[in-house]
Amino acid sequence: MMIKMNRKGFTLVEIMIVVAIIGLLAAIAIPNFVKARTTAMKNACIANLKQIQGAIQVWAIDTGATSSATFATGDIVPNYLKSWPKEGTVSYAVPASVSATPVCPNTANTDHTL
């Protein structure tokens, strides 16, 4: 006579193998996500710096300002920029003159330059 075994569920070894595979995939993926986020933040900051510099240059051309002319954000917003950009909660500083290069407000990010 043959004994019929009714097997339901997974064995402990099968579950451990699945958990090990998921852990391995996570160990590979998480550092890549962190690197991608850092790169995206850097690119967004550089894009904001380009927008600020472009808006200032267009304002200077429209008003006939010299390269040493100073301005305020009210001169640029809302005619040349919809709003003054921010990095997180910190606004970008207003450059000292038309010829000055805007800088990243986060001083730890020295590679965020034009």
C-alpha positions in Angstrom: 0.0 0.0 0.0 1.3 3.4 -0.9 1.2 6.3 1.6 0.0 9.5 0.0 1.8 12.6 1.4 0.0 15.9 1.2 2.6 18.6 0.9 1.4 22.2 1.5 3.6 25.3 1.8 7.3 25.8 1.5 10.2 24.2 3.4 12.5 26.3 5.5 15.4 25.8 3.0 13.2 27.1 0.2 12.2 30.2 2.1 15.9 30.8 3.2 17.0 30.7 -0.5 14.4 33.2 -1.5 15.3 35.6 1.3 19.0 35.3 0.4 18.3 36.1 -3.2 16.2 39.1 -2.3 19.0 40.3 0.1 21.6 40.0 -2.6 19.5 42.0 -5.1 18.9 44.7 -2.4 22.6 44.9 -1.7 23.3 45.5 -5.4 20.5 47.9 -6.0 20.5 50.3 -3.0 24.0 51.9 -3.6 22.9 52.5 -7.2 19.8 54.3 -6.1 21.8 56.5 -3.7 24.2 57.4 -6.5 21.4 58.1 -9.0 19.7 60.4 -6.4 23.0 62.3 -5.8 23.6 62.7 -9.6 20.0 63.9 -10.1 20.3 66.5 -7.3 23.6 67.8 -8.8 22.0 68.1 -12.3 19.0 69.9 -10.9 21.2 72.4 -9.1 23.3 73.0 -12.2 20.1 73.5 -14.3 18.9 76.1 -11.7 22.2 77.9 -11.9 22.0 78.0 -15.7 18.4 79.4 -15.5 19.4 82.1 -13.1 22.4 83.1 -15.2 20.4 83.1 -18.4 17.6 85.2 -16.9 20.1 87.7 -15.6 21.8 88.0 -19.0 18.4 88.5 -20.8 17.5 91.1 -18.2 20.8 92.9 -18.7 20.2 92.9 -22.5 16.6 94.2 -22.2 17.5 97.0 -19.8 20.9 97.9 -21.3 22.7 97.2 -18.0 26.4 96.9 -17.9 28.3 93.8 -16.7 29.0 95.5 -13.4 25.3 96.5 -12.8 23.5 95.2 -9.7 20.0 94.0 -9.5 17.4 92.5 -7.2 15.2 89.4 -7.5 12.3 91.7 -8.2 14.0 92.8 -11.4 14.2 89.2 -12.6 11.0 87.6 -11.1 8.3 87.3 -12.6 9.3 88.7 -16.0 12.4 86.4 -16.6 11.9 83.6 -14.1 8.5 82.4 -12.8 10.0 82.2 -9.3 13.4 82.4 -7.7 14.8 78.8 -7.5 15.6 77.0 -4.3 17.7 74.0 -3.4 15.5 72.2 -0.9 14.4 75.0 1.4 17.3 77.3 0.8 17.1 80.0 -1.9 19.9 80.7 -4.3 21.9 83.8 -3.5 21.5 86.8 -5.8 24.8 87.3 -7.7 26.6 90.6 -6.9 26.5 91.8 -10.5 25.5 90.8 -14.0 28.9 89.3 -14.7 29.1 87.3 -11.5 28.4 83.6 -11.6 25.6 82.2 -9.4 26.6 79.7 -6.8 24.9 76.7 -5.2 23.4 77.7 -1.8 24.6 74.4 -0.3 28.3 75.1 0.5 29.0 71.4 0.9 28.3 70.9 -2.8 31.4 72.4 -4.3 31.0 70.4 -7.6 27.7 72.2 -8.3 29.2 74.9 -10.6 28.7 76.2 -14.1 
